Amino acid sequence: MELTFLGTSSMVPTKDRSHSALFIKYQNQGILMDCGEGTQRQMKITGIKLTDITKILISHWHGDHILGLPGLLQTMSSSSNTYSGVLELYGPPGIKKNFDMLKEALTFELTFELKIIEVKPGTIFQNNDFKIETAKLDHSVTSFGYSIVETDKMRIKTDVIKKLGIPHGPLLGKLQEGKNIKWKDKTITPEKATTLSKGKKLTIIADTSLCKSCIDLADEADILICESTYTNSLQEKAEKYKHLTAGQAGLIANKANAKKLILTHFSQRYKNTQQIEEDARDVFDNVTSAKDFMKVSL
């Protein structure tokens, strides 16, 4: 996976931070997480094509997370674009009704098929390569977090195969499927010739107060991207508006046994993220702050 942060501010954008948006490139999938105001401009700056998007995941229906959506879809439907295939739009219950009202208010028509899926906690998409899981968070409106989880793969032990003299081809494929094979009158088991390679896990926690669902969703995540609107000193404000402090984001990463924490969704009041990172590091070591246009590989 390659992650590109397109927007890392909270409700009010700044000259350096746009509204929430994250693009995830994985194999032939282009997954856009949230679509705040200015997202398509941010994509243009980074060189990401609108035709690269295959799925859009919406955490919740607040303006700083969705106001870029109508403009993006209108551009994708324009004569200058050649979007083909089916675009999948995932979001909380009620997103179909909200989207219909949005279309009616802005009077535009789509030139491609848009499939809208109202999500529930659990697995909302799965193929042979990965799955997308969701959990309901605790915000002022219905909000969901998402995890993208690679499928575990059986990898061939090349030293064993070389020693046994097994050629590349269907026999190795069977071993990777977990089946025994016959080679030179011997039974070769998957346990002998393969090793399990655990798939990577990316978790994105958008607007929420601290809740058990955050920890459960982020369990064993290789990368946890978590909203961190306030420093610890503004915990009362965070509780009032149902957001997280940096220390709470660190606590989620700690309890979930995540490997890396990337903080995002910062209040415009902060000129830099030094104190935010320090607050998170009090409870979790491997912390960094996202910046617009930052790229991360997983």
GIUR-V923479 format. One record per residue. SS is DSSP state (A for helix, B for strand, O for the rest). PHI is phi in radians with two decimals (* if undefined). PSI is psi as a letter, one per 30 degrees, with the letter a starting at -180 (* if undefined). Layout:
ss=[SS & SS]
phi=[PHI & PHI]
psi=[PSI & PSI]
//
This chain:
ss=[O & B & B & B & B & B & B & O & B & O & O & O & O & O & O & O & O & O & O & O & B & B & B & B & B & B & O & O & B & B & B & B & B & O & O & O & O & O & A & A & A & A & A & A & A & A & O & O & O & A & A & A & O & O & B & B & B & O & O & O & O & O & A & A & A & A & O & O & A & A & A & A & A & A & A & A & O & O & O & O & O & O & O & O & O & B & B & B & B & B & B & O & O & O & A & A & A & A & A & A & A & A & A & A & A & A & O & O & O & O & O & O & B & B & B & B & B & B & O & O & O & B & B & B & B & B & O & O & O & B & B & B & B & B & B & B & O & O & O & O & O & O & O & B & B & B & B & B & B & B & O & O & B & B & B & B & O & A & A & A & A & A & A & A & O & O & O & O & O & A & A & A & A & A & A & A & O & O & O & O & B & B & B & O & O & B & B & B & O & A & A & A & A & B & B & B & B & O & O & O & B & B & B & B & B & O & O & O & O & O & O & A & A & A & A & A & A & O & O & O & O & O & B & B & B & B & B & O & O & B & O & A & A & A & A & A & A & A & A & A & A & O & O & O & B & A & A & A & A & A & A & A & A & A & A & A & O & O & O & O & B & B & B & B & O & B & O & O & O & O & O & O & O & A & A & A & A & A & A & A & A & O & O & O & O & O & B & B & B & O & O & O & O & O & B & B & B & O]
phi=[* & -2.12 & -1.83 & -2.19 & -1.44 & -1.72 & -2.73 & -2.28 & -1.60 & -1.69 & -1.08 & -1.90 & -1.25 & -2.13 & -1.18 & -1.88 & -2.29 & -1.64 & -1.15 & -1.00 & -2.96 & -2.48 & -1.91 & -2.09 & -1.77 & -2.51 & 0.92 & -1.67 & -1.82 & -2.18 & -1.91 & -1.75 & -1.71 & 1.12 & -2.63 & -1.19 & -0.93 & 1.53 & -1.08 & -1.17 & -1.16 & -1.08 & -1.13 & -1.11 & -1.11 & -1.48 & 1.49 & -1.43 & -1.47 & -1.08 & -1.25 & -1.36 & -1.35 & -1.97 & -2.46 & -2.14 & -1.88 & -1.84 & -1.32 & -2.86 & -1.68 & -1.86 & -0.96 & -1.25 & -2.01 & -2.36 & -1.21 & -1.47 & -1.15 & -1.07 & -1.14 & -1.09 & -1.20 & -1.12 & -1.13 & -1.11 & -1.62 & -1.32 & -1.16 & -1.42 & -1.98 & -2.23 & -1.21 & -2.27 & 1.54 & -1.89 & -1.61 & -1.77 & -2.04 & -1.87 & -2.99 & -1.11 & -0.91 & 1.78 & -1.16 & -1.11 & -1.13 & -1.08 & -1.20 & -1.08 & -1.16 & -1.11 & -1.10 & -1.16 & -1.18 & -1.75 & 0.80 & -2.30 & -2.05 & -1.55 & -1.78 & -2.41 & -1.43 & -2.02 & -1.83 & -1.79 & -2.10 & -1.48 & -1.55 & -2.24 & -1.01 & 2.17 & -1.51 & -1.89 & -2.69 & -2.77 & -2.33 & -1.21 & -1.75 & -2.82 & -2.38 & -2.04 & -1.99 & -2.31 & -2.51 & -1.37 & -1.73 & -2.21 & -2.21 & -1.23 & -2.23 & -1.05 & -2.35 & -2.19 & -1.73 & -2.30 & -2.15 & -1.90 & -2.14 & -1.20 & -1.27 & -1.08 & -2.18 & -1.54 & -1.78 & -1.23 & -1.42 & -1.08 & -1.16 & -1.18 & -1.09 & -1.13 & -1.14 & -1.35 & 1.39 & -1.33 & -1.35 & -1.14 & 2.58 & -1.03 & -1.11 & -1.18 & -1.09 & -1.15 & -1.07 & -1.19 & -1.49 & 1.50 & -1.87 & -1.22 & -2.28 & -1.82 & -2.51 & 0.92 & 1.11 & -2.08 & -1.58 & -1.86 & -1.64 & -1.03 & -1.08 & -1.38 & -1.91 & -2.34 & -2.37 & -1.43 & -1.85 & -1.27 & -1.21 & -1.35 & -2.29 & -2.03 & -2.09 & -2.15 & -1.91 & -1.56 & -1.02 & -2.96 & -1.62 & -1.15 & -2.65 & -1.10 & -1.02 & -1.04 & -1.19 & -1.09 & -1.15 & -1.53 & -0.91 & 1.07 & -1.17 & -1.24 & -2.33 & -1.95 & -1.74 & -2.35 & -1.07 & -2.57 & -1.18 & -2.26 & -1.30 & -1.06 & -1.16 & -1.95 & -1.09 & -1.09 & -1.14 & -1.04 & -1.15 & -1.08 & -1.72 & 0.98 & -2.18 & -1.83 & -1.53 & -1.09 & -1.10 & -1.20 & -1.08 & -1.09 & -1.11 & -1.05 & -1.07 & -1.12 & -1.18 & -1.46 & 1.02 & -1.25 & -1.58 & -2.52 & -2.05 & -2.02 & -1.53 & -2.71 & 1.12 & -1.56 & -1.07 & -1.15 & -1.22 & -1.66 & -1.37 & -2.55 & -1.90 & -1.02 & -1.18 & -1.05 & -1.13 & -1.10 & -1.09 & -1.20 & -1.23 & -1.09 & -2.18 & -2.66 & -1.38 & -1.53 & -2.19 & -2.49 & -1.82 & -1.28 & -2.26 & -1.02 & 1.36 & -1.19 & -2.01 & -2.39 & -1.79 & -2.28]
psi=[k & k & k & j & j & f & k & g & l & b & e & k & l & l & f & f & k & l & l & k & k & k & k & j & k & j & b & g & k & j & j & j & j & l & i & l & k & g & e & e & e & e & e & e & e & f & g & k & k & e & f & f & k & f & k & k & k & k & e & l & h & k & e & f & f & f & f & f & e & e & e & e & e & e & e & f & f & l & f & f & l & h & k & l & a & k & k & k & j & k & l & l & k & f & e & e & e & e & e & e & e & e & e & e & e & f & i & l & k & k & g & l & k & k & j & k & j & k & l & l & k & a & k & f & k & k & a & f & e & l & l & k & l & l & k & k & a & i & a & f & l & k & k & k & l & k & k & j & j & k & k & k & k & j & k & k & j & e & e & e & e & e & e & f & g & k & l & k & a & e & e & e & e & e & e & f & g & g & k & l & l & k & j & h & g & k & k & k & l & e & e & e & f & l & k & k & j & k & l & l & k & k & k & j & j & a & k & l & l & k & l & e & e & e & e & e & e & g & k & g & k & e & k & j & k & k & k & i & e & l & l & f & f & h & e & e & e & e & e & e & g & h & l & k & l & e & e & e & e & e & e & e & e & e & f & f & h & l & e & k & k & j & k & a & h & k & k & f & f & k & f & l & g & e & e & e & e & e & e & e & f & f & f & k & e & i & k & l & k & l & l & k & g & k & k & k & k & *]
//
